[in-house]
Amino acid sequence: MIKKIVTIPDKILRMKSRRIGFIDDSIKNLAQDMIDTTLDWDHDSEFGAALAAIQVGEPLKLTVVRNSFDSGKDKTFTTLINPEVVKSSTEMVTDIEGCLSVPGIYGRVKRHLKVKVKALDQDGNEVRLTLEGFPARVLQHEIDHMKGIIFLDYVKDSKNLLNIDEDGKLSPITNNDKVVLP
């Protein structure tokens, strides 16, 4: 079932998510609903890389992450339950991020280049991932959601904010653009 994506300035995005103690059908169904919601959001110039449960109003430590970030054609996802970064590189990289909960606004965000993440899959098996580059960025972004943090919290200078036009091109936000930041 497609769910409504919670967007700023909704206060639920600032809630801390609860750890999932037992994986039952309700958790598996929620993960499938999140996948369906992300796929429904996809459009010509953009596709959703991942979605945290808090973004559909469920404060649970659950995220679904697209298996390929090369294009929106790959419609498969991995479900991660109770994900946490257990190690991160000292090397930081700044790149552009967007978020389904922050429509039309992008920002330059500094994150760890590499992370090690541990989580459970939807069958309760432990998963350990070593990620670098964009996949590492995506998981850090989703885990931040579970802590009530959104990517805009890292954008200290409005010069690092961007918007997207109908053709999918990013451009700096000007003073004429109306931006509502939480």
BANU-477329 format. One record per residue (C-alpha): y, x, z; residue in three letters. Coordinates in steps of 0.05 Angstrom, whole numbers, plus 32768, in hexadecimal, padded with zeros to 4 digits. Each point is the difference from the previous one (the first is absolute). Layout:
N
<atom><north>Y</north><east>X</east><up>Z</up><aa>ALA</aa></atom>
...
END
This chain:
182
<atom><north>8000</north><east>8000</east><up>8000</up><aa>MET</aa></atom>
<atom><north>8044</north><east>801B</east><up>7FED</up><aa>ILE</aa></atom>
<atom><north>802D</north><east>8009</east><up>803C</up><aa>LYS</aa></atom>
<atom><north>804C</north><east>8003</east><up>8005</up><aa>LYS</aa></atom>
<atom><north>801A</north><east>8048</east><up>8006</up><aa>ILE</aa></atom>
<atom><north>802E</north><east>8008</east><up>803C</up><aa>VAL</aa></atom>
<atom><north>8042</north><east>8021</east><up>7FEC</up><aa>THR</aa></atom>
<atom><north>803B</north><east>801E</east><up>8024</up><aa>ILE</aa></atom>
<atom><north>8022</north><east>7FED</east><up>802D</up><aa>PRO</aa></atom>
<atom><north>7FC5</north><east>7FD9</east><up>801E</up><aa>ASP</aa></atom>
<atom><north>7FF5</north><east>801C</east><up>8046</up><aa>LYS</aa></atom>
<atom><north>7FB4</north><east>7FFE</east><up>7FFA</up><aa>ILE</aa></atom>
<atom><north>8005</north><east>8040</east><up>7FD6</up><aa>LEU</aa></atom>
<atom><north>8018</north><east>8023</east><up>8040</up><aa>ARG</aa></atom>
<atom><north>7FC3</north><east>7FEA</east><up>8029</up><aa>MET</aa></atom>
<atom><north>7FCB</north><east>8032</east><up>8013</up><aa>LYS</aa></atom>
<atom><north>7FBC</north><east>7FED</east><up>7FE4</up><aa>SER</aa></atom>
<atom><north>7FC3</north><east>7FF5</east><up>802C</up><aa>ARG</aa></atom>
<atom><north>7FC1</north><east>8029</east><up>7FF9</up><aa>ARG</aa></atom>
<atom><north>7FC5</north><east>7FD9</east><up>7FE4</up><aa>ILE</aa></atom>
<atom><north>7FC6</north><east>8001</east><up>8030</up><aa>GLY</aa></atom>
<atom><north>7FCD</north><east>7FD8</east><up>7FD9</up><aa>PHE</aa></atom>
<atom><north>7FF9</north><east>7FF9</east><up>7FB5</up><aa>ILE</aa></atom>
<atom><north>7FEB</north><east>7FB9</east><up>7FF0</up><aa>ASP</aa></atom>
<atom><north>8007</north><east>7FD3</east><up>7FC4</up><aa>ASP</aa></atom>
<atom><north>8048</north><east>7FEF</east><up>8012</up><aa>SER</aa></atom>
<atom><north>8013</north><east>804A</east><up>7FF9</up><aa>ILE</aa></atom>
<atom><north>7FDA</north><east>8007</east><up>7FBE</up><aa>LYS</aa></atom>
<atom><north>8020</north><east>7FC0</east><up>7FE6</up><aa>ASN</aa></atom>
<atom><north>8045</north><east>8018</east><up>8014</up><aa>LEU</aa></atom>
<atom><north>7FF4</north><east>8042</east><up>7FDB</up><aa>ALA</aa></atom>
<atom><north>7FEC</north><east>7FD9</east><up>7FC1</up><aa>GLN</aa></atom>
<atom><north>803D</north><east>7FD3</east><up>8007</up><aa>ASP</aa></atom>
<atom><north>802B</north><east>803F</east><up>8004</up><aa>MET</aa></atom>
<atom><north>7FE1</north><east>801C</east><up>7FC1</up><aa>ILE</aa></atom>
<atom><north>800B</north><east>7FBD</east><up>7FDC</up><aa>ASP</aa></atom>
<atom><north>8048</north><east>7FFF</east><up>8019</up><aa>THR</aa></atom>
<atom><north>800D</north><east>8047</east><up>7FE7</up><aa>THR</aa></atom>
<atom><north>7FE2</north><east>7FF1</east><up>7FBC</up><aa>LEU</aa></atom>
<atom><north>8029</north><east>7FC0</east><up>7FFB</up><aa>ASP</aa></atom>
<atom><north>803F</north><east>8028</east><up>800E</up><aa>TRP</aa></atom>
<atom><north>7FF3</north><east>8033</east><up>7FC8</up><aa>ASP</aa></atom>
<atom><north>802D</north><east>7FFA</east><up>7FC3</up><aa>HIS</aa></atom>
<atom><north>8010</north><east>8026</east><up>7FC1</up><aa>ASP</aa></atom>
<atom><north>802B</north><east>8039</east><up>801C</up><aa>SER</aa></atom>
<atom><north>7FE0</north><east>8006</east><up>8045</up><aa>GLU</aa></atom>
<atom><north>7FBF</north><east>7FF7</east><up>8025</up><aa>PHE</aa></atom>
<atom><north>7FF0</north><east>8000</east><up>804A</up><aa>GLY</aa></atom>
<atom><north>7FDF</north><east>803F</east><up>801A</up><aa>ALA</aa></atom>
<atom><north>7FEC</north><east>7FE4</east><up>8044</up><aa>ALA</aa></atom>
<atom><north>800E</north><east>7FC9</east><up>8032</up><aa>LEU</aa></atom>
<atom><north>7FFD</north><east>7FFF</east><up>804C</up><aa>ALA</aa></atom>
<atom><north>7FEB</north><east>7FC1</east><up>8025</up><aa>ALA</aa></atom>
<atom><north>8043</north><east>7FFC</east><up>8023</up><aa>ILE</aa></atom>
<atom><north>801F</north><east>7FF5</east><up>7FBB</up><aa>GLN</aa></atom>
<atom><north>7FDC</north><east>7FBD</east><up>7FFC</up><aa>VAL</aa></atom>
<atom><north>8012</north><east>7FEE</east><up>8047</up><aa>GLY</aa></atom>
<atom><north>7FC1</north><east>801A</east><up>8022</up><aa>GLU</aa></atom>
<atom><north>800F</north><east>8036</east><up>8034</up><aa>PRO</aa></atom>
<atom><north>7FBC</north><east>8023</east><up>7FF8</up><aa>LEU</aa></atom>
<atom><north>7FF0</north><east>8048</east><up>7FEF</up><aa>LYS</aa></atom>
<atom><north>7FE6</north><east>7FF1</east><up>7FBB</up><aa>LEU</aa></atom>
<atom><north>8015</north><east>8018</east><up>7FBC</up><aa>THR</aa></atom>
<atom><north>7FE5</north><east>7FF9</east><up>7FB9</up><aa>VAL</aa></atom>
<atom><north>800E</north><east>803B</east><up>7FD1</up><aa>VAL</aa></atom>
<atom><north>7FF8</north><east>8001</east><up>7FB5</up><aa>ARG</aa></atom>
<atom><north>7FCA</north><east>8030</east><up>7FEA</up><aa>ASN</aa></atom>
<atom><north>8029</north><east>801B</east><up>7FC6</up><aa>SER</aa></atom>
<atom><north>804B</north><east>8009</east><up>7FFE</up><aa>PHE</aa></atom>
<atom><north>8003</north><east>8012</east><up>7FB6</up><aa>ASP</aa></atom>
<atom><north>800C</north><east>7FB9</east><up>7FE9</up><aa>SER</aa></atom>
<atom><north>7FF9</north><east>7FB8</east><up>8016</up><aa>GLY</aa></atom>
<atom><north>7FC3</north><east>7FF8</east><up>7FD3</up><aa>LYS</aa></atom>
<atom><north>7FD0</north><east>8017</east><up>8036</up><aa>ASP</aa></atom>
<atom><north>7FFB</north><east>7FC3</east><up>802D</up><aa>LYS</aa></atom>
<atom><north>7FD1</north><east>801E</east><up>8034</up><aa>THR</aa></atom>
<atom><north>8015</north><east>800F</east><up>8047</up><aa>PHE</aa></atom>
<atom><north>7FE6</north><east>8022</east><up>803E</up><aa>THR</aa></atom>
<atom><north>8006</north><east>7FDD</east><up>8043</up><aa>THR</aa></atom>
<atom><north>8013</north><east>802B</east><up>803C</up><aa>LEU</aa></atom>
<atom><north>7FFC</north><east>7FE6</east><up>8047</up><aa>ILE</aa></atom>
<atom><north>8023</north><east>8022</east><up>803A</up><aa>ASN</aa></atom>
<atom><north>8018</north><east>803A</east><up>7FD4</up><aa>PRO</aa></atom>
<atom><north>8022</north><east>803A</east><up>8022</up><aa>GLU</aa></atom>
<atom><north>8019</north><east>8044</east><up>7FEA</up><aa>VAL</aa></atom>
<atom><north>7FD9</north><east>8035</east><up>8027</up><aa>VAL</aa></atom>
<atom><north>801F</north><east>803D</east><up>7FDF</up><aa>LYS</aa></atom>
<atom><north>803B</north><east>800D</east><up>7FD3</up><aa>SER</aa></atom>
<atom><north>801B</north><east>803C</east><up>7FDA</up><aa>SER</aa></atom>
<atom><north>8040</north><east>8021</east><up>8016</up><aa>THR</aa></atom>
<atom><north>8017</north><east>7FFE</east><up>7FB7</up><aa>GLU</aa></atom>
<atom><north>802D</north><east>7FC4</east><up>7FF2</up><aa>MET</aa></atom>
<atom><north>8011</north><east>7FE2</east><up>7FBD</up><aa>VAL</aa></atom>
<atom><north>8038</north><east>7FCF</east><up>7FEE</up><aa>THR</aa></atom>
<atom><north>7FF0</north><east>7FCA</east><up>7FCD</up><aa>ASP</aa></atom>
<atom><north>8013</north><east>7FB9</east><up>7FEF</up><aa>ILE</aa></atom>
<atom><north>7FDF</north><east>7FC7</east><up>8025</up><aa>GLU</aa></atom>
<atom><north>8003</north><east>7FB5</east><up>7FF9</up><aa>GLY</aa></atom>
<atom><north>7FE0</north><east>7FC8</east><up>8027</up><aa>CYS</aa></atom>
<atom><north>7FE9</north><east>7FB9</east><up>7FF1</up><aa>LEU</aa></atom>
<atom><north>8025</north><east>7FEB</east><up>8040</up><aa>SER</aa></atom>
<atom><north>8041</north><east>8020</east><up>7FE8</up><aa>VAL</aa></atom>
<atom><north>8007</north><east>7FE1</east><up>7FBA</up><aa>PRO</aa></atom>
<atom><north>802A</north><east>8024</east><up>7FCD</up><aa>GLY</aa></atom>
<atom><north>8014</north><east>803A</east><up>802D</up><aa>ILE</aa></atom>
<atom><north>7FE5</north><east>8047</east><up>7FFD</up><aa>TYR</aa></atom>
<atom><north>8010</north><east>803E</east><up>8027</up><aa>GLY</aa></atom>
<atom><north>7FF4</north><east>804A</east><up>8003</up><aa>ARG</aa></atom>
<atom><north>7FD3</north><east>800D</east><up>803B</up><aa>VAL</aa></atom>
<atom><north>7FE5</north><east>8042</east><up>801D</up><aa>LYS</aa></atom>
<atom><north>7FB7</north><east>7FFE</east><up>8014</up><aa>ARG</aa></atom>
<atom><north>7FC6</north><east>8031</east><up>800D</up><aa>HIS</aa></atom>
<atom><north>7FE2</north><east>801A</east><up>7FC0</up><aa>LEU</aa></atom>
<atom><north>7FB9</north><east>7FFD</east><up>801C</up><aa>LYS</aa></atom>
<atom><north>7FDF</north><east>7FD4</east><up>8035</up><aa>VAL</aa></atom>
<atom><north>7FBC</north><east>7FF4</east><up>801D</up><aa>LYS</aa></atom>
<atom><north>7FF3</north><east>7FB8</east><up>8011</up><aa>VAL</aa></atom>
<atom><north>7FC7</north><east>7FDF</east><up>8025</up><aa>LYS</aa></atom>
<atom><north>7FF1</north><east>7FB6</east><up>7FFD</up><aa>ALA</aa></atom>
<atom><north>7FC8</north><east>7FCE</east><up>7FFB</up><aa>LEU</aa></atom>
<atom><north>7FEA</north><east>7FDE</east><up>7FC0</up><aa>ASP</aa></atom>
<atom><north>7FF3</north><east>7FB5</east><up>7FFF</up><aa>GLN</aa></atom>
<atom><north>7FB8</north><east>800B</east><up>8015</up><aa>ASP</aa></atom>
<atom><north>8015</north><east>8027</east><up>803E</up><aa>GLY</aa></atom>
<atom><north>7FED</north><east>8044</east><up>7FE6</up><aa>ASN</aa></atom>
<atom><north>802E</north><east>803B</east><up>8010</up><aa>GLU</aa></atom>
<atom><north>8027</north><east>801A</east><up>7FC5</up><aa>VAL</aa></atom>
<atom><north>8024</north><east>8043</east><up>7FFF</up><aa>ARG</aa></atom>
<atom><north>8031</north><east>800E</east><up>7FC7</up><aa>LEU</aa></atom>
<atom><north>8025</north><east>8040</east><up>7FEE</up><aa>THR</aa></atom>
<atom><north>803B</north><east>7FEC</east><up>7FD5</up><aa>LEU</aa></atom>
<atom><north>8037</north><east>8025</east><up>7FDC</up><aa>GLU</aa></atom>
<atom><north>803E</north><east>7FEC</east><up>7FD9</up><aa>GLY</aa></atom>
<atom><north>800A</north><east>7FB6</east><up>7FEF</up><aa>PHE</aa></atom>
<atom><north>7FBF</north><east>7FE7</east><up>8022</up><aa>PRO</aa></atom>
<atom><north>8016</north><east>8023</east><up>8041</up><aa>ALA</aa></atom>
<atom><north>8045</north><east>7FE0</east><up>7FF9</up><aa>ARG</aa></atom>
<atom><north>7FE2</north><east>7FBB</east><up>7FF7</up><aa>VAL</aa></atom>
<atom><north>7FD4</north><east>8005</east><up>803F</up><aa>LEU</aa></atom>
<atom><north>803A</north><east>801B</east><up>802A</up><aa>GLN</aa></atom>
<atom><north>802B</north><east>7FC6</east><up>7FE8</up><aa>HIS</aa></atom>
<atom><north>7FCA</north><east>7FCC</east><up>8011</up><aa>GLU</aa></atom>
<atom><north>7FF1</north><east>801E</east><up>8044</up><aa>ILE</aa></atom>
<atom><north>804B</north><east>7FFF</east><up>800F</up><aa>ASP</aa></atom>
<atom><north>7FFF</north><east>7FB5</east><up>7FF2</up><aa>HIS</aa></atom>
<atom><north>7FCC</north><east>7FF9</east><up>8038</up><aa>MET</aa></atom>
<atom><north>8032</north><east>8022</east><up>802F</up><aa>LYS</aa></atom>
<atom><north>803A</north><east>7FD3</east><up>7FEC</up><aa>GLY</aa></atom>
<atom><north>8020</north><east>8035</east><up>7FD5</up><aa>ILE</aa></atom>
<atom><north>8018</north><east>7FF4</east><up>7FB9</up><aa>ILE</aa></atom>
<atom><north>8011</north><east>8036</east><up>7FCE</up><aa>PHE</aa></atom>
<atom><north>804B</north><east>7FF0</east><up>8004</up><aa>LEU</aa></atom>
<atom><north>7FFF</north><east>801C</east><up>8047</up><aa>ASP</aa></atom>
<atom><north>7FF9</north><east>8045</east><up>7FE1</up><aa>TYR</aa></atom>
<atom><north>8039</north><east>7FF8</east><up>7FCE</up><aa>VAL</aa></atom>
<atom><north>803C</north><east>801B</east><up>8026</up><aa>LYS</aa></atom>
<atom><north>8031</north><east>8003</east><up>7FC6</up><aa>ASP</aa></atom>
<atom><north>800E</north><east>7FC3</east><up>7FD4</up><aa>SER</aa></atom>
<atom><north>8005</north><east>8031</east><up>7FC5</up><aa>LYS</aa></atom>
<atom><north>7FB4</north><east>8003</east><up>8005</up><aa>ASN</aa></atom>
<atom><north>7FF9</north><east>7FB5</east><up>7FF2</up><aa>LEU</aa></atom>
<atom><north>7FED</north><east>7FE8</east><up>7FBB</up><aa>LEU</aa></atom>
<atom><north>7FF3</north><east>7FBE</east><up>7FDD</up><aa>ASN</aa></atom>
<atom><north>7FD7</north><east>7FED</east><up>7FC3</up><aa>ILE</aa></atom>
<atom><north>8016</north><east>7FDD</east><up>7FC1</up><aa>ASP</aa></atom>
<atom><north>7FD9</north><east>7FCF</east><up>7FD4</up><aa>GLU</aa></atom>
<atom><north>7FE5</north><east>803B</east><up>7FD7</up><aa>ASP</aa></atom>
<atom><north>7FE3</north><east>8022</east><up>803E</up><aa>GLY</aa></atom>
<atom><north>8035</north><east>8037</east><up>8001</up><aa>LYS</aa></atom>
<atom><north>801A</north><east>8018</east><up>8044</up><aa>LEU</aa></atom>
<atom><north>804A</north><east>800C</east><up>800A</up><aa>SER</aa></atom>
<atom><north>802C</north><east>800F</east><up>803D</up><aa>PRO</aa></atom>
<atom><north>8019</north><east>7FC4</east><up>8026</up><aa>ILE</aa></atom>
<atom><north>804B</north><east>7FF9</east><up>7FF8</up><aa>THR</aa></atom>
<atom><north>8032</north><east>7FE2</east><up>8030</up><aa>ASN</aa></atom>
<atom><north>7FFF</north><east>7FC2</east><up>7FD5</up><aa>ASN</aa></atom>
<atom><north>7FB7</north><east>7FF4</east><up>800D</up><aa>ASP</aa></atom>
<atom><north>7FF2</north><east>7FD3</east><up>803C</up><aa>LYS</aa></atom>
<atom><north>7FCB</north><east>8020</east><up>802D</up><aa>VAL</aa></atom>
<atom><north>7FE9</north><east>7FE0</east><up>8040</up><aa>VAL</aa></atom>
<atom><north>7FE1</north><east>8035</east><up>802C</up><aa>LEU</aa></atom>
<atom><north>7FDC</north><east>7FEE</east><up>8041</up><aa>PRO</aa></atom>
END
